[in-house]
Amino acid sequence: MSFFFRMASRLRPSTPEEVVRSINDSFHALHTKSGARALEEVEKNLSSLRQMLSGDGEAEPNQEQVLQITLEICKEDVLSLFVQNLPSLGWGVRKDLVHCWCVLLRQKVDESYCCVKYIENHLELLDFLVGCYKNLDVALNCGNMLRECIKYPTLTKYILESSSFELFFEYVELPNFDIASDALSTFKDLLTKHETVVAEFLSSRYEQFFELYTRLLTSTNYVTRRQSVKFLSEFLLEAANSRIMKRYITEVRSLNIMIALLKVLVILVQFIHKIFRKRVW
């Protein structure tokens, strides 16, 4: 029996199992000859899922049903399908998918965030999302999904220690301002959301991290340099990073960088002063 015949022959999904099965089927059909029609089904299913998870504006969602859906989604590997198929979806569908992703990760079942546990067992999903910053169409969607993941220390720890983390030093200087700004927001969350995790990471990867960070502080892009200095002061002044801060400010290399930045600032102030002096009011 074909996928679309089965879809037509059944009533609108009503139980959590039926809802998740319908989503699963439509995602798998995306890469068949009937992909265009499957895309419509994905759109309908994700719209329905969003309504079930968040309500319709008039009625609140049934929390017991939300938890059952969350369990089924983990059981049927739907979170993996969300991530893998994100680049194939249109703008509106991606928006629904990101909303559902964020709601699902916050669901606690028996004192455990089961979707977070699922991602911990499928860490390649995080690498995929980080890599998607290179895709202009889905970069901002993936940024939202990553920042939701970063709320949980185990997922933050993985990203920090993975090779994918180094990509952020490139992303914050991308020519597309919106994507570079979004990457900077994610980068900032990675280094500020969980003080203990970050302190352990900086202690164990001090040389590697600050070698990369120096590139931002000495970038030819003025905005990058300014944002990097501001951000450096924020995360180094956190209590958990006090030892890292003391080590950093006593290094000759660090002091030389700060002196060079101050020189640029002085030149800029002098330039602005000259402009105002010559201006006719």
Legacy VTK file of the C-alpha trace (Angstrom):
# vtk DataFile Version 3.0
C-alpha trace
ASCII
DATASET POLYDATA
POINTS 281 float
0.000 0.000 0.000
1.525 3.332 -1.028
2.286 6.065 1.462
-0.256 8.496 0.025
-2.989 5.853 -0.166
-2.433 5.131 3.496
-2.503 8.833 4.261
-5.770 9.295 2.412
-7.410 6.242 3.882
-6.827 7.156 7.513
-8.584 9.840 9.482
-6.684 12.841 10.845
-4.161 11.491 13.380
-5.528 11.766 16.879
-3.312 9.726 19.210
0.349 10.564 19.902
1.397 7.363 18.162
-0.578 8.258 15.017
0.705 11.830 14.999
4.341 10.746 15.189
3.845 7.932 12.678
2.329 10.385 10.213
5.275 12.768 10.639
7.733 9.919 10.263
6.085 8.649 7.066
5.942 12.080 5.451
9.630 12.773 6.159
10.694 9.441 4.705
8.607 10.122 1.599
10.453 13.386 0.909
13.149 11.597 -1.058
10.839 9.501 -3.246
9.258 10.332 -6.589
6.339 11.826 -4.699
8.618 14.228 -2.812
6.664 17.357 -3.753
3.445 15.997 -2.320
5.301 14.633 0.705
6.542 18.159 1.363
2.932 19.313 1.635
2.256 16.507 4.099
5.311 17.468 6.162
4.034 21.045 6.266
0.577 19.945 7.431
1.977 17.522 9.988
4.387 20.022 11.526
1.665 22.651 11.673
-0.556 20.153 13.511
2.303 19.155 15.808
2.963 22.785 16.681
-0.691 23.261 17.580
-0.717 20.128 19.739
2.442 21.191 21.559
1.535 24.839 22.085
-2.232 25.117 21.752
-4.244 27.022 19.164
-4.508 30.389 20.905
-7.871 29.531 22.438
-7.218 26.222 24.174
-4.089 25.268 26.112
-2.245 22.101 25.043
-3.025 18.824 26.803
0.166 18.354 28.829
-0.259 14.593 29.165
-0.593 14.321 25.400
2.456 16.568 24.911
4.568 14.257 27.077
3.325 11.176 25.196
4.190 12.812 21.868
7.650 13.688 23.198
8.300 10.072 24.168
7.093 8.804 20.788
9.254 11.308 18.908
12.342 10.072 20.740
11.344 6.450 20.255
10.838 6.871 16.492
14.007 8.953 15.860
11.984 11.922 14.637
14.474 14.429 16.078
17.082 13.054 13.688
14.645 13.480 10.812
14.032 17.087 11.877
17.723 17.926 11.638
18.612 15.907 8.544
15.712 17.235 6.494
15.811 20.861 7.619
17.620 22.082 4.447
14.909 20.469 2.267
12.039 22.432 3.814
10.564 25.825 2.984
10.797 28.888 5.205
7.390 28.521 6.884
7.837 24.803 7.569
11.282 25.393 9.055
9.767 27.974 11.383
7.247 25.409 12.681
9.967 22.779 12.991
12.213 25.061 15.061
9.295 25.964 17.331
8.479 22.268 17.881
12.159 21.471 18.509
12.379 24.088 21.254
9.157 22.955 22.946
10.140 19.287 22.796
13.564 19.820 24.359
11.930 21.492 27.372
9.649 18.553 28.136
10.526 16.686 31.296
9.363 13.087 31.587
9.983 11.328 34.908
12.535 13.974 35.984
14.451 13.560 32.732
14.590 15.669 29.576
14.153 12.770 27.209
14.853 14.765 24.015
18.084 16.046 25.527
18.967 12.457 26.391
18.223 11.489 22.804
20.603 14.160 21.482
23.276 13.038 23.969
23.067 9.644 22.246
23.113 11.236 18.763
25.730 13.944 19.134
26.303 14.063 15.397
23.098 16.116 15.243
24.898 18.964 17.020
27.783 18.818 14.548
25.284 18.940 11.695
23.547 21.997 13.140
26.846 23.835 13.666
27.861 23.055 10.084
24.590 24.484 8.797
25.795 28.025 9.506
27.440 27.687 6.081
23.998 27.289 4.511
22.496 30.741 3.973
18.924 29.403 3.869
18.910 27.536 7.177
21.671 29.223 9.205
19.336 31.277 11.405
17.026 28.303 12.010
19.958 26.168 13.095
21.186 28.969 15.338
17.872 28.960 17.208
17.999 25.173 17.548
21.582 25.248 18.808
20.874 27.907 21.411
18.050 25.760 22.745
20.506 22.851 23.029
23.095 25.052 24.756
20.697 25.543 27.673
21.766 22.053 28.785
25.318 21.598 30.159
25.995 18.170 28.646
25.248 19.433 25.140
27.279 22.599 25.697
30.221 20.516 26.905
30.131 18.402 23.764
30.100 21.378 21.385
32.934 23.118 23.226
35.126 20.040 23.093
34.255 19.085 19.515
36.134 20.149 16.393
32.933 21.913 15.315
33.494 24.598 17.964
36.429 26.056 16.035
34.073 26.891 13.173
32.543 29.695 15.253
35.774 31.675 14.945
35.082 31.734 11.207
31.332 32.223 11.433
31.497 35.428 13.476
33.334 37.029 10.541
31.071 35.834 7.753
30.200 38.580 5.228
26.474 38.128 5.861
25.824 40.401 8.854
22.680 38.583 10.068
24.378 35.188 10.084
27.586 36.516 11.651
25.525 38.206 14.403
23.537 35.030 15.021
26.749 32.974 15.201
28.144 35.466 17.713
25.013 35.048 19.872
25.468 31.266 19.835
29.203 31.628 20.516
28.416 33.889 23.482
25.881 31.419 24.909
28.424 28.616 24.636
30.874 30.560 26.787
28.476 32.072 29.337
25.540 29.742 30.006
27.323 27.171 32.182
30.189 28.631 34.187
31.601 25.349 35.521
31.605 23.655 32.116
33.270 26.672 30.504
35.882 27.025 33.258
36.861 23.360 32.853
37.029 23.770 29.088
39.202 26.918 29.245
41.523 25.311 31.790
42.095 22.231 29.647
42.201 24.011 26.251
43.686 27.353 27.269
46.393 27.611 24.601
44.223 26.402 21.742
41.309 28.643 22.656
43.244 31.879 23.080
45.298 31.267 19.976
42.025 31.253 18.028
40.560 34.133 20.018
43.598 36.290 19.287
42.623 36.166 15.617
39.360 37.880 16.504
41.069 40.491 18.668
43.475 41.311 15.840
40.951 41.046 13.008
41.035 43.650 10.247
37.303 44.095 10.830
36.759 46.836 13.407
33.337 45.505 14.491
34.820 42.055 15.096
37.608 43.516 17.233
35.196 45.663 19.241
32.749 42.813 19.877
35.583 40.431 20.767
37.045 42.795 23.386
33.617 43.385 24.924
32.835 39.677 24.982
36.284 38.802 26.407
35.703 41.134 29.343
32.313 39.556 29.999
33.293 35.901 30.249
36.718 36.435 31.878
35.139 38.432 34.713
32.834 35.585 35.704
33.779 34.181 39.106
34.402 30.679 37.780
36.976 32.033 35.319
39.014 34.065 37.810
42.095 31.853 37.475
41.869 31.997 33.688
41.552 35.790 33.836
44.627 36.170 36.072
46.659 33.953 33.776
45.544 35.844 30.703
46.230 39.377 31.936
49.736 38.482 33.150
50.885 37.206 29.755
53.036 39.569 27.694
51.290 38.540 24.494
47.898 39.518 25.913
49.186 42.868 27.150
50.680 43.648 23.736
47.339 42.945 22.086
45.510 45.235 24.507
48.066 48.018 23.983
47.664 47.713 20.208
43.878 47.933 20.582
44.183 51.011 22.791
46.375 52.686 20.161
43.698 52.109 17.544
41.100 53.553 19.916
43.205 56.664 20.530
43.658 57.228 16.802
39.925 56.810 16.268
39.083 59.307 19.040
41.557 61.831 17.598
40.030 61.422 14.156
36.491 62.006 15.483
37.729 65.037 17.443
39.167 66.593 14.279
35.903 66.050 12.423
33.900 67.813 15.127
36.362 70.694 15.286
36.037 71.350 11.546
32.278 70.943 11.450
30.260 74.121 11.018
27.171 74.176 13.243
LINES 1 282
281 0 1 2 3 4 5 6 7 8 9 10 11 12 13 14 15 16 17 18 19 20 21 22 23 24 25 26 27 28 29 30 31 32 33 34 35 36 37 38 39 40 41 42 43 44 45 46 47 48 49 50 51 52 53 54 55 56 57 58 59 60 61 62 63 64 65 66 67 68 69 70 71 72 73 74 75 76 77 78 79 80 81 82 83 84 85 86 87 88 89 90 91 92 93 94 95 96 97 98 99 100 101 102 103 104 105 106 107 108 109 110 111 112 113 114 115 116 117 118 119 120 121 122 123 124 125 126 127 128 129 130 131 132 133 134 135 136 137 138 139 140 141 142 143 144 145 146 147 148 149 150 151 152 153 154 155 156 157 158 159 160 161 162 163 164 165 166 167 168 169 170 171 172 173 174 175 176 177 178 179 180 181 182 183 184 185 186 187 188 189 190 191 192 193 194 195 196 197 198 199 200 201 202 203 204 205 206 207 208 209 210 211 212 213 214 215 216 217 218 219 220 221 222 223 224 225 226 227 228 229 230 231 232 233 234 235 236 237 238 239 240 241 242 243 244 245 246 247 248 249 250 251 252 253 254 255 256 257 258 259 260 261 262 263 264 265 266 267 268 269 270 271 272 273 274 275 276 277 278 279 280
